[in-house]
Amino acid sequence: MDLTCPIPLQNTSHVLLAHGGGGKLMQDLIDKMFAMAFGKSCTSHDAAQLTMPTGELALTTDSYVVQPLFFPGGDIGKLAVYGTVNDLTMAGARPLYLSVGFILEEGLPLETLWRIVISMQQAAQAVGIQIVTGDTKVVERGKGDGIFINTSGVGVIGSGLKIQPKAIAPGDAILVSGDLGRHGIAIMAQREGLAFETTIESDCAPLVNPVQDLLSAGIGVHCLRDVTRGGLAAVLNELAIASGFNMEVIERDIPVREDVRGACEILGFDPLYVANEGRFVAFVPPDQADKSLEILRSHQANAQIIGQVTTPLSPDDIAPVTLKNAFGIARILDRLSGEQLPRIC
Amino acid sequence: MDLTCPIPLQNTSHVLLAHGGGGKLMQDLIDKMFAMAFGKSCTSHDAAQLTMPTGELALTTDSYVVQPLFFPGGDIGKLAVYGTVNDLTMAGARPLYLSVGFILEEGLPLETLWRIVISMQQAAQAVGIQIVTGDTKVVERGKGDGIFINTSGVGVIGSGLKIQPKAIAPGDAILVSGDLGRHGIAIMAQREGLAFETTIESDCAPLVNPVQDLLSAGIGVHCLRDVTRGGLAAVLNELAIASGFNMEVIERDIPVREDVRGACEILGFDPLYVANEGRFVAFVPPDQADKSLEILRSHQANAQIIGQVTTPLSPDDIAPVTLKNAFGIARILDRLSGEQLPRIC
């Protein structure tokens, strides 16, 4: 593939309103940028026509509004591909096809768009998902924020596989696939212009391989969930309520890197509430916990068993997740009302 | 379904940044608005798990940024459902599932969001498509414009059906499914605060039924395309290039209502370049043109045969679409460079 930067397009180096208008300038943008990066087939008709292997279909969507657009360890394009691929993976699906919808702000440098497009192409290639259809809209200066990206993903779920909150059972071991807090801290440090001793890079990464390895090793995975907005606290609370079971996690077993812990202290964040973009929790039967951990550690050395599913929720349980500290004292791990970090993804 | 307005939510009547944060406020928005309108199943997991009938899969995506959000004949929500459903329909697909991604601006009245959500639910119900998964992001005041909506659609294509530009053949009759120009003029009149003698309503409508009727009557449809951004001129030029054939249309046969024609004159627009949201062109074998017209007219009385596909394009043909006026004089129907009407959809 020829990835030479095609700028300027028709004598302009910035996005114009007309790039969203359905005319020649829009066609020029599609031909010279999107078709170049994603392949011609993604741009030729209103809907992509696709073959579908046997199995159930998984469909997911996410919009990405992260600021800044480029950050240590990633950018909005990479995030938009891996984020949606990860949502498919969490349903036990094999990712197949991706749609891309751009909302561009008038005046965005085309060079910025190109960098993002190339990053998306490379991320898609890395996980073997095809970008098959897309859409571009342009809004006036001051009515957007550079670029917003929606990606929707289609995957196929192997027959009989039901990886979902309702499959969570009492006694299930809760594993986390790696250290927590890096994505949120990478973004915040960049946004606030903070420099730490070492640059903290986002954990932004595809989760296809560790999940595929769990499944092909015959682990009876009950549920998977990527630990994104709201962090571990939000995810465990949501799954506790959806499954109908209380959960208990051990504070010292939750992996957080020293530099991330330090940055959290400086910035005033709790790492258990910070977003990640390449980490997930897995719920597996207790007798398969050690084998699962071994598989996860072959991908991320700091994967951990962090707790277990306990008793059924009673109707008036409002705090289903407890956190045990080093002294064995339990406290409630509640969700926050909002988000400590807006526009983290 | 109980469609009582659930506002205020947790003591607020406007969108807060925290509504996009993955915490309790976001869950509240999902539970009280989206689950109420779209059904609980759409909100419970990262990816929707769906059964898929046999056939090829169609996938399409569109973002909607129309201003104003409410206009005569529709609103951004109705547009977001029908627009994407129509893209599936144009590929000959039966629409099945829809994803919805909201990008909300901080401060949007929740009452506005609710009206849009209900409009989406009613539109989805009208065409029998299920909204199965969604996402919500919130951006700061001044970084968006009230609400942007992405919808992605999945449909199934009956076996053997290949409705696409490459199937267009010389001699094909070109039909348009109804009068042109209403959507763009409805938006512009609203935006400019213009009042005409009669209110011109958008043609915003689903195209499933007329297309289904063409197919079940055994019409050998070669290609379908909804006449949206850039109007008839953009669509015919795009299809001429994609198919490799020149096309000729007869000016007086192109249906444009008198009031729309008058409004176009006042506003300085050419109706052939104005966007529609409930009209399509169909390419059918010449011997099936009359039967096709009869079917289209059973849905819209002003459907018309407007022209035909002529000779193969030679490599240096740069103006593949010609328009013949009442005196038989042909002129080039070129595409515009940009769009006369930004943010029309």
Interface residues (C-beta under 8 A of the other chain):
Chain A: L16 L17 A18 H19 G20 G21 G22 G23 K24 L25 M26 Q27 S44 H45 D46 A47 A48 Q49 L50 T51 M52 E56 L57 A58 L59 T60 T61 D62 S63 Y64 V65 D87 L88 M90 A91 A93 Y97 S99 V100 G101 F102 I103 V132 T133 G134 D135 K137 V138 V139 E140 G142 K143 G144 D145 F148 N150 S152 G153 V154 G155 I157 Q164 P165 R225 D226 T228 R229 G230 A234 E238 A242 A275 R335 L336 S337 G338 E339 Q340 L341 P342 R343
Chain B: L16 L17 A18 H19 G20 G21 G22 G23 K24 L25 M26 Q27 S44 H45 D46 A47 A48 Q49 L50 T51 M52 E56 L57 A58 L59 T60 T61 D62 S63 Y64 V65 D87 L88 M90 A91 A93 Y97 S99 V100 G101 F102 I103 V132 T133 G134 D135 K137 V138 V139 E140 G142 K143 G144 D145 F148 N150 S152 G153 V154 G155 I157 K162 Q164 P165 R225 D226 T228 R229 G230 A234 E238 A242 A275 R335 L336 S337 G338 E339 Q340 L341 P342 R343
